[in-house]
Amino acid sequence: MVKVKHKGIVLVDDLVIAKGLANLFGLMFASKERVRKGLMLKVVGAEKALKRAGVTNLLVFHSLDVLFLDDGMNVVDKVCLKPFRFNYISKRPVAYFLEAPAGAFKQVKIGDRIEVQP
């Protein structure tokens, strides 16, 4: 079970690390239970150079909090996306996205560091 922590507080306790096609589709068509677990996605090509990246909530039926993280797991942008929002592009280059139910990351601020632990 992978946990997401911020200042020692567990924000997500059953995070899924996206692999394969899940890295492209994120939480599209996901059930409420699946969204509750949260998802971590790696930005394609981030191992070579960080770049601005976008997420869509077009085919997601639940509001999501999204954290945009650099390669040091520092928050560089955050947004709460309503269902069926077409696209949001990060304001800064990112290496990872963390997606979780709306409200999961409300206390996290830009510049904070996030811990992802097994």
trRosetta pair geometry for C-beta under 8 A, 3 or more apart (Angstrom, degrees):
i j d omega theta_ij theta_ji phi_ij phi_ji
1 13 6.6 5 163 158 122 72
1 14 5.5 -54 -150 -111 100 66
1 118 7.6 115 74 -173 41 55
2 14 7.3 78 54 -165 63 23
2 15 4.2 -76 95 65 104 97
2 16 7.5 153 43 -75 123 18
2 17 6.5 76 -4 -35 168 98
2 40 7.7 -79 122 2 147 132
2 116 6.3 10 177 -179 111 89
2 117 6.9 164 -156 86 65 36
2 118 5.6 -41 -100 -106 73 48
3 10 5.3 -59 -166 -132 120 105
3 12 6.8 166 -155 89 49 61
3 13 5.3 -6 -112 -126 90 51
3 15 6.7 155 -101 5 11 109
3 115 8.0 9 104 108 88 92
3 116 7.4 172 85 -152 46 45
3 117 5.1 -17 59 64 93 88
3 118 7.9 81 16 173 78 3
4 10 7.2 104 72 -160 52 60
4 11 4.8 -55 99 62 101 100
4 12 4.1 36 29 43 114 98
4 15 5.4 97 -32 -53 99 140
4 38 6.6 -81 -4 122 136 164
4 40 7.9 163 -78 -65 118 115
4 98 6.4 109 -120 -156 150 144
4 100 7.5 -119 43 -59 154 143
4 114 6.2 -15 -167 -177 94 112
4 115 7.2 149 -160 81 44 55
4 116 5.7 -15 -103 -102 70 72
5 8 6.3 -2 180 -126 120 11
5 9 6.4 149 -155 70 75 35
5 10 5.6 -42 -96 -94 79 50
5 11 6.7 162 -110 5 23 85
5 114 7.3 146 74 -168 47 61
5 115 4.2 -17 62 64 99 108
5 116 7.9 -174 21 -76 73 27
5 117 6.4 9 1 9 117 116
6 9 5.7 -30 68 60 72 89
6 11 5.5 43 5 -35 107 125
6 105 7.8 112 -31 -135 154 75
6 107 6.9 158 103 92 141 102
6 108 5.4 -103 -126 -90 161 98
6 112 6.3 31 -151 154 109 135
6 113 8.0 161 -131 87 70 49
6 114 5.8 -34 -85 -113 86 71
6 115 7.4 -176 -72 21 37 81
7 112 7.6 -63 -37 -156 99 120
9 107 7.8 7 73 76 147 146
10 13 5.3 42 165 -78 131 91
11 100 7.1 145 140 57 103 178
11 104 5.5 96 171 169 97 87
11 105 6.3 50 -171 -89 145 63
11 108 7.4 6 -95 -44 157 120
12 15 4.9 80 119 -65 123 95
12 37 7.3 78 -173 171 109 36
12 38 4.0 -9 -150 -2 150 156
12 98 7.7 -165 9 -180 148 117
12 100 5.1 -125 -78 -107 129 137
12 104 6.1 35 -66 -174 94 135
14 36 7.8 27 60 117 118 83
14 37 4.5 -74 101 -135 101 86
14 38 7.3 137 77 33 62 92
15 37 6.6 148 -105 160 23 76
15 38 4.7 -44 -110 88 76 113
15 39 7.1 159 -162 -91 76 17
15 40 5.8 44 171 -20 121 106
15 98 7.7 -41 -134 -144 131 101
15 116 6.8 -87 79 -144 161 101
16 22 7.8 -80 134 164 121 150
16 37 5.5 49 -18 129 102 125
16 38 6.9 168 22 90 73 57
16 39 5.2 -23 69 -107 95 70
16 40 7.2 -170 90 21 46 74
17 39 8.0 138 -105 -160 15 59
17 40 5.1 -26 -113 63 62 109
18 22 4.1 -150 -149 115 88 101
18 23 4.3 139 132 -81 118 62
18 26 7.0 -47 -92 -102 151 48
18 39 5.6 53 -51 -178 103 104
18 40 6.4 -150 4 84 84 51
18 41 4.6 7 31 -98 143 72
18 42 7.2 -152 70 9 100 73
19 22 6.0 38 51 46 43 115
19 23 6.5 2 -139 -37 9 105
20 23 6.5 156 73 6 23 98
21 24 5.5 -55 -161 36 53 109
21 25 6.0 19 153 2 83 112
22 25 6.2 -70 -131 54 33 91
22 26 7.3 100 176 -78 62 17
22 39 7.4 -135 165 -153 110 129
22 41 7.8 -143 129 -101 78 96
23 26 7.9 23 -167 -63 19 59
23 41 5.4 136 -142 -146 66 93
23 42 6.3 -29 -139 47 124 77
23 44 7.3 114 141 -62 123 93
25 28 4.7 -89 179 32 91 117
25 29 7.9 -21 167 25 124 100
26 39 6.1 143 -157 100 69 150
26 41 6.0 -49 -96 -55 88 146
26 55 6.8 74 -62 -148 166 103
26 60 7.5 -41 106 -73 112 126
26 97 7.6 -33 -109 93 123 140
26 99 6.1 77 -166 -3 114 161
27 30 4.1 -61 -169 7 78 141
27 34 6.8 163 -141 120 93 106
27 35 5.6 79 -164 -101 140 81
27 39 5.7 -172 -57 8 98 144
27 60 5.3 56 99 -118 94 118
27 62 7.8 -66 140 52 133 104
27 64 6.7 147 55 -86 147 144
27 99 5.7 -144 -13 124 127 146
28 58 7.5 -4 -112 71 109 77
28 59 4.2 38 -150 88 102 108
28 60 5.7 -89 -102 -66 46 75
29 59 5.9 -15 -44 145 74 109
29 60 7.7 -81 -17 -98 30 48
29 61 7.7 53 -121 -12 28 106
30 34 4.0 -125 -171 92 104 128
30 35 5.2 131 113 -56 124 80
30 60 6.8 0 32 -132 95 84
30 61 7.7 -154 64 32 60 92
30 62 7.6 -70 83 22 95 117
31 34 4.7 98 53 6 76 102
31 35 7.1 -138 96 -4 41 86
32 35 5.6 -53 -147 36 33 113
32 36 6.4 45 150 -31 64 101
32 62 6.0 127 -107 -73 72 145
33 36 5.6 -46 -152 23 32 119
33 37 7.4 35 151 -22 59 98
34 37 6.0 -50 -164 23 36 113
35 38 7.7 44 173 -69 42 36
35 60 7.8 110 -98 -166 124 106
35 62 4.9 -13 -102 63 177 149
35 64 6.9 -119 -156 -92 114 96
35 99 7.9 -78 -147 137 75 102
35 100 7.6 114 168 -163 71 35
35 101 5.5 94 136 -75 102 84
36 101 5.7 6 -102 -34 52 127
38 98 6.7 1 -178 -178 116 86
38 99 6.2 168 -156 90 65 55
38 100 3.9 -13 -104 -95 104 88
38 101 7.6 -89 -73 -5 78 68
38 104 6.9 175 -84 168 119 169
39 98 7.5 165 85 -156 46 46
39 99 4.7 -5 56 57 92 104
39 100 7.7 -179 22 -68 58 56
40 96 6.1 -10 -171 -172 92 119
40 97 7.2 166 -153 84 46 55
40 98 5.4 -15 -102 -104 76 72
40 99 7.8 -170 -75 22 30 71
40 116 6.5 52 -87 -126 158 151
41 96 6.6 152 80 -158 49 66
41 97 4.6 -1 55 53 101 101
41 99 7.2 32 -3 -5 108 109
42 46 6.2 -134 176 36 84 131
42 95 6.9 -28 -149 160 74 72
42 96 5.7 -36 -105 -101 52 78
43 46 4.0 93 74 -48 96 122
43 50 7.6 73 74 -139 144 63
43 51 7.1 -165 151 55 140 81
43 53 4.7 -137 -126 -47 125 163
43 94 5.6 128 -35 101 147 86
43 95 5.7 -135 29 -159 111 25
43 96 6.6 -123 -10 -72 86 27
43 97 7.2 103 -59 -20 85 88
45 48 5.5 -50 -173 36 72 110
45 49 7.0 -23 150 52 95 71
45 51 6.8 3 99 15 117 125
46 49 7.5 -102 -144 81 33 30
46 50 5.8 32 -146 -103 82 58
46 51 7.3 -129 -96 22 68 78
46 71 7.0 168 159 -77 109 99
46 94 7.2 -55 -112 114 130 54
46 95 4.1 129 176 -133 141 68
46 96 7.4 172 119 -47 175 56
49 93 7.9 -71 152 -158 73 143
50 70 6.3 -5 -120 -141 155 82
50 71 6.5 -121 -70 -25 119 103
50 93 3.5 98 131 151 103 122
50 94 6.3 156 -164 48 103 12
50 95 5.6 -64 -108 -61 100 80
51 93 5.2 -34 -99 -130 9 96
51 94 7.6 -48 76 41 40 58
52 89 5.8 46 157 171 113 100
52 90 5.1 -161 -152 71 75 89
52 91 7.4 -97 -124 131 115 5
52 92 6.8 -171 -95 125 85 12
52 93 5.7 -76 -54 -88 53 51
52 94 7.1 63 -128 8 34 88
53 68 7.5 169 60 -136 94 116
53 89 7.1 -161 112 -146 19 71
53 90 5.7 27 52 12 60 118
53 94 5.3 -97 29 56 109 111
53 97 7.4 -113 99 -50 126 111
54 87 5.2 10 174 -171 135 100
54 88 6.1 165 -151 83 83 39
54 89 4.0 -42 -84 -92 101 70
54 90 7.0 -147 -80 -4 46 70
55 66 5.6 -156 47 -140 161 163
55 81 7.0 -118 104 -41 114 157
55 87 7.4 157 83 -149 35 56
55 88 5.7 -13 58 58 81 91
55 97 6.0 120 -70 -131 130 156
55 99 7.5 165 -153 -81 153 118
56 59 7.8 42 120 15 109 74
56 60 7.9 158 119 -3 65 109
56 85 7.3 -160 -162 97 56 68
56 86 6.1 -43 -138 168 100 37
56 87 5.0 -32 -93 -91 86 64
56 88 7.7 163 -88 15 38 68
57 60 4.5 -76 -159 46 70 120
57 63 8.0 19 -160 -126 151 41
57 64 6.2 -167 -107 26 121 115
57 81 4.1 171 -37 145 145 129
57 82 6.8 145 104 81 152 37
57 83 6.1 -137 150 -134 114 27
57 84 6.4 -42 114 6 87 12
57 85 4.3 40 53 47 114 85
57 86 7.9 -28 50 -5 69 10
57 88 7.9 29 -9 -2 100 108
58 84 5.9 37 -145 -143 37 48
58 85 7.2 -94 -67 78 51 34
58 86 5.6 42 -80 -120 101 45
58 87 7.8 3 -45 -53 106 65
59 84 7.7 59 -71 -99 25 64
60 64 6.4 -23 144 -21 152 125
60 81 7.6 59 71 110 138 121
60 83 5.9 -138 98 -127 71 71
60 84 7.5 -152 58 -49 63 42
61 83 5.4 18 -154 -130 26 132
62 83 6.2 73 -3 -75 7 106
62 101 6.6 -50 147 -122 130 81
62 102 7.5 -145 156 -8 86 98
63 80 6.3 20 174 173 109 94
63 81 6.6 177 -154 90 63 50
63 82 5.3 -27 -105 -116 95 45
63 83 6.2 -78 -63 -32 57 74
63 101 7.3 64 86 -167 74 61
63 102 3.7 7 112 -42 112 134
64 80 7.1 -180 92 -154 40 55
64 81 5.0 -3 58 55 88 98
64 99 5.1 -13 -174 -163 133 95
64 100 6.8 132 -158 67 80 29
64 101 6.8 -81 -115 -120 54 23
64 102 6.2 -94 -82 -58 6 71
65 78 7.1 -3 -175 -173 88 103
65 79 7.7 169 -152 90 49 40
65 80 5.3 -27 -97 -102 66 77
65 99 7.4 153 80 -153 52 46
65 100 5.3 -21 60 67 99 83
65 101 6.9 22 11 98 94 29
65 102 5.5 128 -38 -119 83 37
65 103 6.6 -140 -38 23 129 24
65 104 5.0 -153 39 49 137 88
65 105 4.2 175 151 28 143 105
65 106 7.3 -104 -102 -51 148 60
66 78 6.7 170 88 -152 56 57
66 79 5.3 -7 56 60 101 83
66 80 7.6 168 15 -93 73 28
66 81 6.1 30 -7 -7 119 112
66 88 7.3 148 59 76 147 138
66 97 5.8 -24 -165 -166 101 105
66 98 7.0 155 -156 77 49 52
66 99 5.3 -12 -103 -99 80 73
67 75 5.4 -71 -162 -119 107 102
67 77 7.8 150 -163 86 45 52
67 78 5.2 -16 -108 -104 61 95
67 97 7.0 146 76 -162 54 50
67 98 4.3 1 51 50 104 105
67 105 5.5 -167 -53 -134 109 163
67 108 6.4 -29 -97 114 127 153
67 114 6.6 94 137 -45 159 155
68 75 7.0 92 67 -158 56 62
68 76 5.3 -72 105 65 98 86
68 77 4.0 8 44 58 129 92
68 78 6.7 -149 15 -71 79 45
68 90 4.3 137 -139 -113 165 128
68 92 7.2 148 117 62 131 85
68 94 4.3 -84 -178 -98 98 145
68 96 7.7 157 -160 86 42 52
68 97 6.1 -22 -102 -104 59 70
69 73 5.3 -10 -171 -137 131 40
69 74 6.5 137 -153 62 74 33
69 75 6.2 -45 -96 -93 70 45
69 76 6.8 132 -128 8 19 90
69 94 6.2 86 61 -155 36 96
69 95 6.2 -59 102 58 78 84
69 96 4.3 -15 62 65 110 98
69 97 7.3 -178 17 -85 86 20
69 98 6.6 56 -19 -14 120 101
69 114 6.2 -84 -101 38 132 126
70 73 7.4 -76 68 -6 63 14
70 74 5.1 -6 37 54 106 90
70 76 5.3 87 -40 -36 94 127
70 92 7.6 -44 -71 122 104 119
70 93 7.0 61 -112 100 92 80
70 94 6.3 -107 -84 -127 48 48
70 95 5.6 66 -173 4 32 104
71 95 4.2 99 -72 -36 67 160
71 96 8.0 119 -96 -9 42 96
72 113 7.3 -62 133 -123 92 104
73 96 7.5 -4 -104 42 64 137
73 113 5.8 64 105 -164 92 79
73 114 5.0 -123 170 63 99 76
73 115 7.0 77 148 -88 151 33
73 116 6.8 -147 -125 1 134 96
74 111 6.7 -21 -177 -155 106 28
74 112 7.2 165 -152 89 65 31
74 113 5.3 -41 -97 -96 68 70
74 114 7.7 163 -103 11 19 77
75 78 6.0 -2 -173 -48 121 108
75 108 5.9 146 -65 161 163 112
75 109 7.0 150 79 101 142 34
75 110 5.3 -130 115 -124 101 41
75 111 6.4 -32 68 25 89 23
75 112 5.0 19 19 57 122 78
75 113 7.5 -145 -4 -83 80 21
75 114 6.4 89 -52 -25 92 107
76 90 6.8 53 100 -177 106 124
76 91 7.4 -150 142 68 88 84
76 92 4.2 -105 163 73 124 130
76 93 7.4 -35 131 69 168 46
76 94 6.0 -158 54 -88 129 86
76 110 6.6 39 -161 -150 18 94
77 90 4.6 165 41 -148 151 86
77 91 4.9 150 -94 27 131 91
77 92 5.9 173 -35 29 109 90
77 94 7.1 -80 30 -67 108 125
77 110 6.5 17 -92 -109 29 113
78 105 6.3 -141 -152 123 134 135
78 108 6.5 152 -87 99 159 107
78 110 6.4 -143 4 -68 100 81
79 88 5.2 -139 88 168 170 160
80 102 5.3 70 -155 -131 113 94
80 103 8.0 54 -118 -43 131 45
81 85 4.9 -131 -165 44 95 138
81 88 6.1 -130 -88 -8 115 138
82 85 5.3 104 61 -40 74 113
85 88 6.8 24 129 -35 127 101
90 93 7.4 119 103 -103 129 8
90 94 5.0 70 40 -19 177 127
94 97 7.0 60 145 -64 143 70
98 105 7.4 123 99 -71 117 141
98 114 6.9 -116 -17 150 156 168
98 116 7.9 -160 -95 -79 126 121
100 104 3.7 -74 118 63 128 161
100 105 6.3 123 54 -28 123 98
101 104 5.3 109 63 -35 68 114
103 106 5.3 -16 -153 -34 51 119
105 108 4.4 -43 -175 25 88 125
108 112 5.3 -136 -159 61 76 148
108 114 7.1 12 -133 -79 137 105
109 112 5.1 107 59 -25 68 113
